[in-house]
Amino acid sequence: MRITAMLENTSACGLPAEHGLSLFVTMENGCRFLFDMGQTDLFARNAESLGIDLNTADFAVLSHGHYDHGGGLSAFLKRNDHALVYMSRHAFEPHYNGTEKYIGLDLSLQSSGRIVYVDEEKEIAPGLILYNRPDAVKVMEFGSCGLNMVQDGKLMPEDFRHEQYLLAEENGKRILFSGCSHRGIINIMHWFHPDVLIGGFHLSRLPLDETLASYADRLNAFPTAYYICHCTGTEQYRFMKARMQNLHYLSAGDSITV
């Protein structure tokens, strides 16, 4: 499996970057798909620079309903004329950072005719299963980090019901894609125990202290290769890297084979 970061907060090779995430994945069986789409069409322009034809994607997956992962959805639908887009049934619900900043999706795209809504679990291709895990027991509480959703007409702390995770199995490896890990990276590791985890850890607001060190120690106890990015935070990455043997950063333009 080859994974190329078309978009991330940082750039490895001079590509323009923005706060967001977009990955292009090619499996050994020839299946190609897009995981997240950044916040604008920048991921698509970077794909051209990298020689990636978005129209070859068989489908796309949206990890959750925030603008920095799904803002480029319109651009993808224009550049790919056939692929279905898999997202949580709750992805188009309103999401806010605090009380005033809307961070949700463009609601007009609901009528595109190419959206497939996923509830708890769905196999979307051989060896590829999307999970929502709404009832999974948490081993740690990470809170809502100031993010809100609308329920019964009122702003409430997010429960991230719209977040889903893609588990790929290839050559005996379990490879998990997680856009932001809002429900807590420690919880997600206990739920899935992957051999490889790719995505954001949502730790960028944490100080470089004993709490972050304890997270690094707990993650290091798993025999997992981590390729982190986006909302993890570059300072947090460097701090954790000193305590973890198998931690790597994935910037825009980077490609890895797992």
C-alpha positions as CSV (number, residue, x, y, z in Angstrom):
1,M,0.0,0.0,0.0
2,R,1.3,3.4,-1.0
3,I,0.0,6.6,0.8
4,T,0.8,10.1,-0.5
5,A,0.0,13.2,1.5
6,M,-1.4,15.6,-1.1
7,L,-2.2,18.1,1.7
8,E,-1.1,18.7,5.3
9,N,-0.3,21.6,7.6
10,T,3.4,21.4,6.6
11,S,5.2,20.8,3.3
12,A,8.1,18.5,2.6
13,C,9.0,19.5,-0.9
14,G,7.9,23.1,-1.5
15,L,4.2,22.3,-2.2
16,P,1.8,24.9,-0.8
17,A,0.2,23.8,2.5
18,E,-2.9,24.6,4.6
19,H,-4.4,23.5,7.8
20,G,-6.1,20.3,6.7
21,L,-5.5,16.8,5.5
22,S,-5.8,14.8,2.2
23,L,-4.3,11.4,1.4
24,F,-4.2,9.4,-1.8
25,V,-4.0,5.7,-1.3
26,T,-3.1,2.9,-3.8
27,M,-3.5,-0.7,-2.6
28,E,-1.6,-3.7,-4.1
29,N,-4.9,-5.0,-5.6
30,G,-5.1,-1.8,-7.7
31,C,-7.8,-0.1,-5.6
32,R,-7.3,3.7,-5.3
33,F,-9.0,6.0,-3.0
34,L,-9.0,9.5,-1.4
35,F,-9.0,9.9,2.3
36,D,-10.1,13.5,3.2
37,M,-10.0,16.6,1.0
38,G,-8.5,19.5,3.0
39,Q,-10.4,22.8,3.3
40,T,-10.1,24.2,-0.3
41,D,-9.1,22.9,-3.7
42,L,-5.5,23.1,-2.8
43,F,-5.3,19.3,-2.4
44,A,-6.4,18.9,-6.0
45,R,-3.8,21.4,-7.3
46,N,-1.1,19.6,-5.3
47,A,-2.3,16.3,-6.7
48,E,-1.6,17.6,-10.2
49,S,1.9,18.7,-9.1
50,L,2.5,15.2,-7.8
51,G,1.2,13.5,-10.9
52,I,-1.9,12.1,-9.2
53,D,-5.0,11.9,-11.4
54,L,-8.0,12.2,-9.0
55,N,-10.3,10.8,-11.6
56,T,-8.6,7.4,-11.0
57,A,-9.9,7.3,-7.5
58,D,-12.5,4.5,-7.1
59,F,-14.1,6.2,-4.1
60,A,-13.4,8.7,-1.4
61,V,-13.7,8.6,2.4
62,L,-14.5,11.6,4.6
63,S,-13.2,11.0,8.1
64,H,-15.6,13.6,9.8
65,G,-17.7,16.6,9.0
66,H,-15.2,19.5,9.6
67,Y,-14.2,22.0,7.0
68,D,-10.4,21.2,7.1
69,H,-11.2,17.7,6.0
70,G,-14.2,18.1,3.8
71,G,-14.0,21.7,2.5
72,G,-12.5,20.3,-0.7
73,L,-15.4,18.0,-1.4
74,S,-16.8,20.1,-4.2
75,A,-13.4,20.2,-5.9
76,F,-13.2,16.4,-5.7
77,L,-16.7,15.9,-7.2
78,K,-15.7,18.2,-10.1
79,R,-12.4,16.4,-10.8
80,N,-13.8,12.9,-10.4
81,D,-16.9,12.0,-12.3
82,H,-17.8,8.7,-10.8
83,A,-16.5,8.1,-7.3
84,L,-18.9,7.7,-4.3
85,V,-18.0,9.5,-1.1
86,Y,-18.5,7.6,2.1
87,M,-19.1,9.7,5.3
88,S,-21.0,9.4,8.5
89,R,-24.7,10.0,8.5
90,H,-24.0,12.9,10.9
91,A,-21.3,14.6,8.9
92,F,-23.5,17.3,7.5
93,E,-24.9,18.3,11.0
94,P,-23.8,21.8,12.2
95,H,-20.4,21.9,13.9
96,Y,-18.8,24.9,15.6
97,N,-15.5,26.0,17.1
98,G,-16.8,27.8,20.2
99,T,-20.1,29.5,19.7
100,E,-19.7,31.5,16.5
101,K,-17.2,29.9,14.1
102,Y,-19.0,27.4,11.8
103,I,-16.5,24.6,10.9
104,G,-19.0,22.3,9.2
105,L,-19.5,21.3,5.5
106,D,-21.1,23.0,2.6
107,L,-24.7,21.8,3.0
108,S,-25.5,22.2,-0.7
109,L,-23.4,19.2,-1.5
110,Q,-25.9,16.8,0.2
111,S,-27.8,16.7,-3.0
112,S,-24.8,15.7,-5.2
113,G,-26.2,12.2,-5.5
114,R,-22.8,10.6,-4.8
115,I,-22.8,10.6,-1.0
116,V,-23.1,7.3,0.8
117,Y,-23.9,7.6,4.5
118,V,-22.4,5.1,6.9
119,D,-23.9,4.3,10.3
120,E,-21.7,2.0,12.5
121,E,-19.8,-0.3,10.1
122,K,-19.5,-0.8,6.4
123,E,-17.2,-2.8,4.1
124,I,-16.6,-0.5,1.1
125,A,-14.1,-2.7,-0.8
126,P,-12.3,-6.0,-0.2
127,G,-10.1,-5.4,2.9
128,L,-11.5,-2.0,3.6
129,I,-14.0,-1.4,6.5
130,L,-15.3,1.9,7.8
131,Y,-16.1,2.0,11.5
132,N,-17.9,4.6,13.6
133,R,-17.9,2.8,16.9
134,P,-20.6,5.0,18.6
135,D,-20.9,2.7,21.6
136,A,-17.2,1.8,22.1
137,V,-16.1,2.1,25.7
138,K,-13.5,4.8,26.3
139,V,-10.4,4.1,28.5
140,M,-9.7,7.8,28.7
141,E,-11.9,10.9,28.4
142,F,-10.4,13.6,26.1
143,G,-13.3,16.1,26.2
144,S,-14.6,18.2,23.3
145,C,-11.6,20.7,23.1
146,G,-14.0,23.6,22.8
147,L,-15.8,22.1,19.8
148,N,-19.6,22.1,19.7
149,M,-22.5,20.5,17.8
150,V,-26.1,21.5,17.5
151,Q,-28.6,19.3,19.3
152,D,-32.3,20.1,19.7
153,G,-31.5,23.6,18.5
154,K,-28.8,24.2,21.1
155,L,-25.1,24.2,21.1
156,M,-23.7,21.3,23.0
157,P,-20.2,19.9,23.5
158,E,-19.2,17.7,20.6
159,D,-19.5,13.9,21.0
160,F,-17.9,13.4,17.6
161,R,-20.6,11.1,16.4
162,H,-19.7,12.1,12.9
163,E,-16.1,10.7,13.1
164,Q,-15.3,7.4,11.4
165,Y,-12.1,5.3,11.0
166,L,-11.0,3.3,8.0
167,L,-9.3,0.0,8.6
168,A,-7.4,-1.6,5.7
169,E,-6.0,-5.1,5.8
170,E,-3.3,-6.0,3.4
171,N,-0.4,-8.5,3.5
172,G,-1.3,-9.5,7.0
173,K,-1.2,-5.9,8.3
174,R,-3.9,-3.8,9.9
175,I,-3.6,-0.2,8.7
176,L,-5.9,2.4,10.3
177,F,-6.6,5.8,8.9
178,S,-7.9,8.4,11.4
179,G,-8.4,12.0,10.3
180,C,-8.2,13.7,13.7
181,S,-8.8,11.1,16.4
182,H,-11.2,13.5,18.3
183,R,-12.5,10.6,20.5
184,G,-9.0,10.2,21.9
185,I,-6.0,8.5,20.3
186,I,-5.5,6.2,23.3
187,N,-9.1,5.0,23.0
188,I,-8.8,4.4,19.3
189,M,-5.6,2.4,19.8
190,H,-7.5,0.2,22.4
191,W,-10.4,-0.2,20.0
192,F,-8.4,-1.3,16.9
193,H,-4.8,-2.3,17.9
194,P,-3.5,-1.6,14.3
195,D,-0.1,-2.5,13.0
196,V,0.1,1.0,11.4
197,L,-1.8,4.1,12.2
198,I,-1.9,7.1,9.9
199,G,-3.5,10.5,10.7
200,G,-3.9,13.3,13.2
201,F,-3.8,12.9,17.0
202,H,-5.5,16.2,18.0
203,L,-2.8,17.1,20.5
204,S,-1.7,20.4,19.1
205,R,-3.2,22.4,22.0
206,L,-1.5,20.4,24.7
207,P,1.5,21.8,26.6
208,L,4.8,19.9,26.4
209,D,4.4,18.4,29.9
210,E,3.9,15.2,31.8
211,T,0.4,14.7,30.4
212,L,1.7,14.6,26.8
213,A,4.7,12.4,28.0
214,S,2.2,9.9,29.5
215,Y,0.3,9.7,26.2
216,A,3.6,9.1,24.4
217,D,4.5,6.3,26.8
218,R,1.1,4.7,26.4
219,L,1.3,4.8,22.6
220,N,4.8,3.5,22.6
221,A,3.6,0.4,24.5
222,F,1.7,-0.7,21.3
223,P,3.8,-2.5,18.6
224,T,2.4,0.1,16.1
225,A,4.1,2.2,13.5
226,Y,2.7,5.8,13.7
227,Y,2.6,8.2,10.8
228,I,1.2,11.4,12.3
229,C,0.2,14.8,10.8
230,H,-2.2,17.7,10.8
231,C,-3.7,18.3,14.3
232,T,-1.0,16.5,16.2
233,G,1.2,19.6,16.2
234,T,4.8,19.7,15.1
235,E,6.1,20.7,18.6
236,Q,4.1,17.9,20.2
237,Y,5.5,15.5,17.5
238,R,9.1,16.4,18.4
239,F,8.4,16.1,22.1
240,M,6.8,12.6,21.6
241,K,9.4,11.5,19.1
242,A,12.0,11.6,21.9
243,R,9.9,9.0,23.9
244,M,8.7,6.8,21.0
245,Q,10.6,4.4,18.8
246,N,8.3,4.2,15.8
247,L,6.9,7.7,15.3
248,H,7.1,9.5,12.0
249,Y,5.7,12.7,10.6
250,L,3.8,12.9,7.2
251,S,4.0,16.2,5.4
252,A,2.4,17.3,2.1
253,G,4.4,15.7,-0.7
254,D,5.5,12.7,1.4
255,S,4.8,9.2,0.2
256,I,5.2,6.1,2.3
257,T,4.8,2.3,1.5
258,V,3.4,0.1,4.3
